[in-house]
């Protein structure tokens, strides 16, 4: 059966390239530059899902949309309905390892501006200079493109890609300085405390770290005061369970997205901040299950005494 789907990776990739070409042909101070850039970003996000499988783009509320992905149409001219941009971004956050809450929020913000431009009398991109968004835009693009096994060079061309890489590098260097300055301030503040107060804070931190919701947590040495801090993150993948004589072990692979030290109060609030000081590498959490728990086998008690009649 010949079927020309609207949601193939190649089509979405090429459409994204059309809109980024439109963007790059505009004056950088023009409102049309961020407008076309925002459209290109959405198609790159949609292409990311299509790279895994186009069914991730189908609106599940109508079964026909899912059937369409597999080449089945009730009507010859059926127009499929895809999931909204918000859902696309939420799925990218789950699927793309380095696409975190930070990137998702940025994409949502630029999408809101695009919608304001299209669906209201307001100028969505008025007073929106490149200095407040373009380096973040290129960094977000790079994360999505790497998942697709593409590069900024593939998407932007050589001159624009070189400029984009330079902007990303400068942004990361500025962030590294900001984070190191923050660490230095917390280090000085902690050292200024008396030995008695330092000892009390360390003792309290060992107790308090068990309170509250800390998803996928692990202990991590604080880069400021050198005591134990808490690293948490988002789930990236789960390994297949390995069985021993009495239990099953499963490894969870985690991308760190938050760090807090309860001794000196240092906080690093997203993956970019952690990565800037080499705390951004993925880590594993080992979970051990009873076989019944792992395979979700219910304990069924007989409702009669066998052999006692």
C-alpha positions in Angstrom: 0.0 0.0 0.0 1.4 3.4 -1.0 1.0 5.9 1.8 2.3 9.5 1.9 2.2 10.4 5.6 2.3 14.0 6.7 4.3 13.1 9.8 7.4 11.4 8.5 10.7 12.5 10.0 12.0 13.7 6.6 9.0 15.9 5.9 9.2 17.6 9.3 12.9 18.0 9.0 12.6 19.7 5.6 9.8 21.9 6.7 11.9 23.0 9.7 14.7 23.9 7.3 12.3 26.0 5.2 11.3 28.1 8.2 14.8 28.5 9.5 15.9 29.7 6.1 13.1 32.2 6.2 14.3 33.3 9.7 17.9 33.6 8.6 17.0 35.8 5.6 15.4 38.4 8.0 17.1 41.3 9.7 18.2 40.1 13.2 16.3 43.1 14.7 13.1 42.3 12.7 10.2 40.8 14.6 10.0 38.2 11.8 13.3 36.7 12.7 12.1 35.3 16.1 8.7 34.5 14.6 10.1 32.2 11.8 12.7 30.8 14.3 9.9 29.8 16.7 8.0 28.0 13.9 11.3 26.2 12.9 11.8 25.1 16.5 8.4 23.6 16.7 9.0 21.5 13.6 12.4 20.4 15.0 10.6 19.3 18.2 8.0 17.4 16.1 10.7 15.8 14.0 12.4 14.6 17.2 9.3 12.6 18.1 8.9 11.4 14.5 12.5 10.1 14.6 11.3 7.7 17.4 8.0 7.0 15.7 5.4 9.2 14.1 2.6 7.7 16.3 4.0 10.0 19.1 2.5 12.9 17.1 -1.0 11.4 16.7 -3.8 12.9 18.9 -4.9 9.8 20.8 -8.4 11.1 21.5 -9.4 10.0 18.0 -8.4 6.5 17.0 -8.4 7.5 13.3 -5.3 9.6 14.0 -3.4 6.5 15.2 -4.6 4.4 12.3 -3.4 7.1 9.9 0.2 6.7 11.1 0.1 3.1 10.0 -1.5 3.9 6.6 -5.1 3.2 7.3 -7.7 5.9 6.4 -11.5 5.7 6.5 -11.7 8.7 4.1 -9.4 9.4 1.1 -9.0 13.0 2.1 -8.7 12.5 5.8 -6.7 15.2 7.6 -5.0 13.8 10.7 -4.9 15.7 14.0 -1.6 15.9 15.8 -0.9 16.6 19.5 -0.5 20.2 20.6 2.9 21.8 21.0 2.6 21.6 24.8 2.4 17.8 24.5 5.2 17.6 22.0 7.5 19.4 24.4 6.4 17.2 27.3 7.2 14.1 25.3 10.6 15.5 24.2 11.4 16.1 27.9 10.8 12.3 28.5 12.5 11.1 25.4 15.5 13.4 24.9 18.1 13.0 27.7 19.4 16.6 27.9 16.1 18.2 27.1 15.1 19.3 30.6 12.5 21.4 32.3 14.7 24.4 31.5 14.5 23.8 27.7 10.9 22.9 27.8 10.1 26.2 29.6 12.0 28.2 27.0 10.2 26.5 24.2 6.8 27.2 25.8 7.7 30.8 26.3 8.7 31.4 22.6 5.6 29.4 21.5 3.3 31.6 23.6 4.8 34.6 21.8 4.3 33.0 18.4 0.7 32.3 19.3 0.2 35.9 20.5 1.5 37.0 17.1 -0.8 34.7 15.2 -4.0 34.8 17.2 -4.3 38.2 18.7 -4.0 41.9 17.9 -0.7 42.1 19.9 2.8 42.0 18.4 4.1 38.9 20.0 7.7 39.6 19.3 7.7 43.3 20.0 10.7 44.3 22.2 12.3 40.9 22.0 15.9 41.5 21.1 18.2 38.6 20.3 20.4 39.1 23.4 17.6 37.7 25.6 16.8 34.6 23.6 19.0 33.6 20.7 21.8 31.8 22.6 19.2 29.8 24.5 17.5 29.1 21.2 20.6 27.7 19.6 21.4 25.6 22.7 17.9 24.1 22.7 18.2 23.4 19.0 21.5 21.7 19.5 20.1 19.3 22.1 17.2 18.3 19.9 19.4 18.0 16.8 21.9 15.8 18.5 19.1 13.4 19.5 18.3 13.2 15.7 22.0 12.6 15.0 22.1 16.0 13.2 24.2 19.1 13.9 23.8 22.8 13.9 25.8 22.8 10.7 23.3 20.5 9.1 20.5 22.8 10.0 21.9 26.3 9.8 24.7 26.1 7.3 28.4 26.8 8.1 28.5 30.5 8.8 25.4 30.6 11.0 26.4 27.3 12.8 29.8 28.8 13.6 28.2 31.9 15.1 25.7 29.7 17.0 28.4 27.5 18.5 30.3 30.7 19.6 27.2 32.1 21.3 26.6 28.7 23.1 30.2 28.6 24.2 30.1 32.2 25.5 26.8 31.5 27.3 28.3 28.4 29.0 31.4 30.3 30.0 29.3 33.1 31.5 27.2 30.5 33.3 30.3 28.8 34.7 31.6 32.1 36.1 28.3 32.8 37.7 28.1 29.4 39.3 31.7 29.5 40.5 31.0 32.9 42.1 28.0 31.5 43.8 30.0 28.6 45.2 32.7 30.9 46.4 30.1 33.1 48.3 28.6 30.0 50.0 32.1 28.7 50.9 33.1 32.0 52.5 29.8 32.2 54.4 30.1 28.6 55.8 33.8 29.2 56.8 32.8 32.3 58.6 30.6 30.3 61.0 32.0 29.1 64.3 33.1 25.5 64.5 30.2 24.7 66.8 27.6 26.0 64.3 29.3 24.3 61.4 29.2 21.0 63.3 25.6 21.5 64.2 24.6 22.2 60.6 26.5 19.1 59.4 24.7 17.0 62.0 21.3 18.5 61.1 21.9 18.0 57.4 22.4 14.3 57.9 19.1 14.1 59.6 17.1 16.5 57.4 18.2 15.0 54.1 15.7 12.2 54.5 12.7 14.5 54.8 10.7 15.8 51.9 10.3 14.5 48.4 13.6 14.0 46.6 13.2 12.0 43.4 16.1 9.8 42.3 18.4 11.1 45.0 22.0 10.4 45.6 24.6 11.9 47.9 27.1 14.2 46.3 30.1 16.1 47.8 29.2 19.8 47.9 31.6 21.9 45.7 31.3 24.7 48.2 31.8 23.4 51.8 32.9 19.8 51.0 30.1 18.1 53.0 27.5 15.8 51.7 24.8 17.4 49.5 21.8 15.9 47.7 21.7 15.4 43.9 18.3 14.7 42.3 17.3 14.4 38.6 15.0 13.0 36.0 14.7 9.4 34.8 16.4 8.7 31.5 16.1 5.0 31.1 15.8 1.7 33.0 18.0 -1.3 32.5 16.6 -4.8 32.2 16.4 -6.5 35.5 19.1 -9.0 36.5 18.2 -11.9 38.6 20.1 -13.4 41.4 19.2 -16.4 43.7 16.8 -14.3 45.8 16.1 -11.0 44.1 16.1 -8.9 40.9 18.3 -5.8 40.5 17.4 -3.0 38.1 19.5 0.1 37.3 17.8 3.5 36.8 19.8 6.0 34.7 19.3 9.5 35.9 20.1 13.0 34.5 21.0 15.3 37.4 18.8 18.5 37.4 19.1 19.8 41.0 21.6 20.0 43.9 21.2 21.3 47.4 23.6 21.3 50.3 21.8 21.5 53.7 25.1 22.6 55.3 26.0 25.8 53.4 22.6 26.2 51.6 24.2 26.1 48.1 21.6 25.3 45.4 22.2 24.5 41.7 18.8 24.5 40.1 19.0 22.9 36.7 21.2 20.7 34.5 23.0 23.5 32.9 24.2 24.9 36.2 25.4 21.4 37.3 27.0 20.7 34.0 29.0 24.0 34.1 31.0 22.6 37.1 31.2 19.0 35.9 28.3 17.7 38.0 26.1 17.1 35.0 27.0 13.5 34.2 24.3 10.9 34.3 24.3 8.5 37.4 22.6 5.3 38.2 20.4 4.3 41.1 20.1 0.6 41.9 16.8 -0.8 42.9 16.3 -4.3 44.3 13.0 -6.2 44.0 11.5 -9.3 45.3 10.6 -11.4 42.2 6.9 -11.3 43.1 7.1 -7.5 43.3 9.1 -7.2 40.0 6.7 -9.4 38.0 3.6 -8.0 39.9 2.6 -11.5 41.0 -0.2 -11.4 43.5 -0.2 -13.5 46.6 -3.4 -15.5 46.3 -4.5 -17.4 49.3 -6.8 -20.4 48.8 -10.3 -19.8 50.2 -10.6 -23.3 51.5 -8.6 -25.8 53.5 -7.3 -28.3 51.0 -7.3 -31.9 52.3 -9.1 -31.0 55.6 -12.6 -32.1 54.6 
